[in-house]
Amino acid sequence: MYRHLERRLAQHVRDFLRRSYDLDLPRIVIEQPPKVELGEYALPLAFELAKKLRKPPRKIAEEIVAGIGPIEGFEKLELAGTGYINARVKRADLAAALAADEKPPTQVPRGKVLVEHSSINPNKAAHIGHLRNAILGDTFVRLLQFAGREVDVQNYIDNTGVQVADVIVGFLHLEKKSRTEIEELARGPRFDYYCWDLYARVSQWYEQDKQNLQARTETLHAIEAGGNETASVADLISTAVLRRHLETMDRLDIEYDFLPRESEILHLHFWDAAFIKLKEGGVLSLETEGKNKGCWVMKRAGATVAVGVELSEGDQKVIVRSNGTVGYVGKDIAYHMWKFGLLGRDFGYRKFYRYPNGHDCWVSTSDGEPDHPHFGDVSEIYNVIDARQAEAQNTVIEALRGLGHNEAADHYTHFSYEMVALTPRCAADLGYDLSEEDKTRAWIEVSGRKGFGVKADDLIDTLIASAKKEVDARHGQLSDAERLSIARQIAVGALRYFMLKFTKSSVIAFDFKEALSFEGETGPYAQYAVVRATNIFRKGGFDPEGRDAASCVSTAEFGRYLSGETGNEIWELWLAASKTSYLIDQCIATTEPAYLAKHAFQLAQLFNTFYHRHPILTEADEGRKKFLLATVALVRRELIRALAVMGITVPPVM
């Protein structure tokens, strides 16, 4: 409702400017006054118009206030200061609409959205950095779905790359294991942990003698060629590790629809089709001299080269190496052409993983099942990939533009984020030996190649165990299964909130104690506010799910209880609760879920202040008691809604 009223106000102002000044302002800036008693919206546009109209800002503001006329849902517009305009809504009407959960009609953009996230190399266990990617991606999917968009969730699997090759080298060259022995290991629990340690050992083996890197090169060629024993072992290992990754993410309620694998992009000749188009379109050129001799190259993203001037080596991005192997970016170009329905080819599909709720996740294959969902051919793409991949992402966009697909390039968004590190305290808690210098650092970077880091499952296990200690101490009367379920909800809420509360451009230093705290800006703090609200209804003998707050308080009563100083304080809570949809729109527009995390925290804060200041169940005035309960119902509903979009559920007790 907040967003709806804001748009209505902006449209009336825009119409007035056209009518009165023959001005067309496509964007009307609307802010919020510093205090709720001043109004719900503030317009600084008089300052923007002063130069154009050659009038003082206050004079312009006076003309707007006097001439704009009535606006549905608004009580009035008022002058403020030297030219601000404050807009006051009809509190009672807005409160009644909020209590009834009225949803104004909205226009949902046409077309399907594809969100690609996680994209973990299937060579070892997922780690804490992968969790940030997956939680950001899954939350963005939920944001889009809340806004009414149809979304495909994809997890790109690089099963033919260097990282997979290194683990194959470990099994075949270091450990000399047969396929049968590897199969036996792969059937065991946490095979991905075994690969984690082996991957670090292979890195050390390369460092011991650079000649050992030849084994990697030979393995890479065999995997890309396919149809040989090495490729078969690679498929066995990457498939087993991939299944473990899905199980890990399932613990956080993260699901995927489709797993496109790089092997099919090669073996179904996606790259061959893309290569022809890129050459014919003049996007790629063959270098005949210099260090890139024999390579197919394109202009590096961001390079400025005059028409007719050959690319310098510094302006070149190698797409196909001189030995004929295709680089990661080349395969990514082909994949994104398929995403937009521009390639003229498709994958085969087969079911790979079924979630507890019955949802099937499909994987690419050369010859799949005949009946499958339609993937690809989307109108928008969001790729959740860390900031270090910015150049590669921009290269794909440049390739699309070079082929003339500007609309596709315009709807391709790199959802960029920074890395996750550990606080020294967290690293020590996990058993790592720290130097004195390490102990003084703000954060410690992790490294998969060195085997230093936090496996995702270990982190989740530790959080659940820590939460369960608290739950056991507080709710010993519950069964162990109930306490474990509650601990899991708290742990998952803590982890997801921690990963979401920082803006994408922030490096996160993870800390167990901070994440699990019931105080401050944490998931458990927001969850506890909902539990507190639910307890109010439980103690009063009401059903929090079945209670219809709109039927308990009339519009006139809302007007009475939301006036005056006390009314202003409670109205601030109502106004904050009205902004969930507004904040979700903002999160989508800016690809920044942190705004929703901040909203949930601030709403929980305001509710806790309200809870301590206003006795609810002991309120003697029955009418006011119903109003206070309606307030609790609204905040509870909106907090549950906001947390659900962040993938956080609320336990029955905490």
C-alpha positions, 0 to 999 in steps of 0.5 A: 500500500505504501508503494501504491500511494507513493506512485499515486502521489507522483502521478498527480504531481506529474500531471499538475506540472504538465498542466500548469508549467508544461513540464514533463518530469518522468521521475518525481523524487519522493522522500520520507520526512524526518518525523512521522508527525510531519507526514508520510512523504516529502517532495523536494521537487520545488528546489529542482524546478526553481532554476527552470521556472525562475521562481523561489522554491517556496513560491513553487511549493505554494503553487503546487499545494494550492493547485494540485487538488484532492488526491485519493488516500491523502488528507492534505499537502503542506508547505515545509521550510523553504520549499519542501512539500509534506504529504499526509495520508488518511491514516485511518483508511490506510490502516484499515487497508493494511489490516485487511491485507488489501493488495492494489493491482500491479503490473507484472512484467511479461516473460520468464526470469532466469536466476543462475546461482551457486555454480559450485565446481563439482570437485569438493565440498561446498564452502562458506563462500558458496553459501553467500552466493546460494543464499543471495541467489535463492533470496533474489528468486524469492523476491522475484516470485513475491513480485509475481514473476515466473522464475527459472532457477539454474545452477551451472555445473562446470564439470569439465574445468581445471578444478575437476581435472585436478581431483581426477589427477589426484585419484589417478596419479597420486592415489593410483585408484581404479574406477571401482575403488573410486565408485566405492568411495563415492557411495560413502558419506560425504565423499565431497569431504574426501575430495576437499582434502585430495584437492589440496594435496594435488595443489601441493603436488604441482608446487613440488614439481611443475612437470606434474602440471602436464598431468592436468593438461592431459586430463583436461583434454581427455575430459573435453574430448569425452568417450574415454576412461578419464572422462568417465571417471570425471563424470562419476566424481563430479556427479557424486559431488554435485549430489552432495552439493544439492543435499547441502543446499537443501538443508537451507531450503535452497532448490534448483530447477535445472543443472546445465552442465558444461560437458553437454555444452561441448558434446551437444556442440553448443560452442560449435554453433556459437563459434560459427555465429561469432566468426560470421558476426565479426565478433571473433578474429584469428590472431596470426602473430604475437603471444596470442598467435593461433588464438581466436580473440575478441575485444576485451570488455571496456577496451576502446578501439577505433574502427578499422584499427587492429586490437592490441594484445592488451585489448584482446580477450582469448576465447579459443586457445592456440591448442584448440581448447575453448576457454571458460568465457567461450562456453559461457557465451554459448550458454547465454545464447541458449538462455536467451533462445538465440542458439538454435539448439537445446539440451537433453534433460533427465530428472536428477534430484527430488526434493522432500516437497516433491519438486524435481531438479533436472540435469542436462544430458545428451539424450534425455527424457521426452517429457520435461519442463521448458527451460531457457528462452527467457526475457531476463537473466540475473547471474549471481557470481562474485565480483572477481568475475566482472570482466568475464561477465562483461565479455559475454555481454559484449559478445551479445552486443557484437552479434546485434542482440542489444535487447538481450544484453540490456536484460543481462545483469551480473549480480555481483558480490564480495567474498566471505572470510572468517573472524580470527575468533571463528577460525580459532573456534573451527580448530585452525592454528593462528599466528599472533599476526592472524589474531590481530587481523579484521578477517582471515581469507579462506583458500580451497586450494590450501584446504583452509576454509569452512565447509558448508556442512560443518558450518551448518552443523556447528550452528545447529549444535550451538542453537540446540544447546540454548533450546535444550536449556530453555525448553527441556520439556519438549521432545528431542526431535522438537528441540532439534527442529527448532534449533535448525530453524534458528541456525538457518535463520541466523546463517541466512540473515547474516549473509543477507544483512551486509550489502553485496559490496561488503567483505563478510567476516563470519562469526558464530557468536555474532550470527547466533545472538538473540540481540542486535541485527540478527536472524534470531532477533527478528524471529524472536519478535514473531514468537513474542507476537504469537505468544500474545495471541496464545496467552489471550486465547486467540488464534494468530493465524485465523484472527481477522484484524480488519473485522475487529477495528473500524476505520473510525476507531483506527482514526481515533487511536492513531491520532495524538502523540501516542498515535504518532508513535504507534503509527510509525510502527504501522507505517514501517509494516506497510513497506514490505512490498515497497522494500521488495521492489527496491531490492529487485530494482537494485539487486540488493537484498540487504534492504529487506534484512534491514527492514525486518530488523527495524520492524522487529525493533519498533515492535519490541519498543511497542511491546514494552510500552503498551500493556496489551492483554491487560488493557482495560479499554476493550476497543483500544485492546482490539486496536493493539491486537490488530497492531500485533497481528499486522506486524507479525504478518509482515515480519513472517512475510519478510523473513519468508522472502529471505528463506527464514522460517519462525520456530514455535518457541525460542 
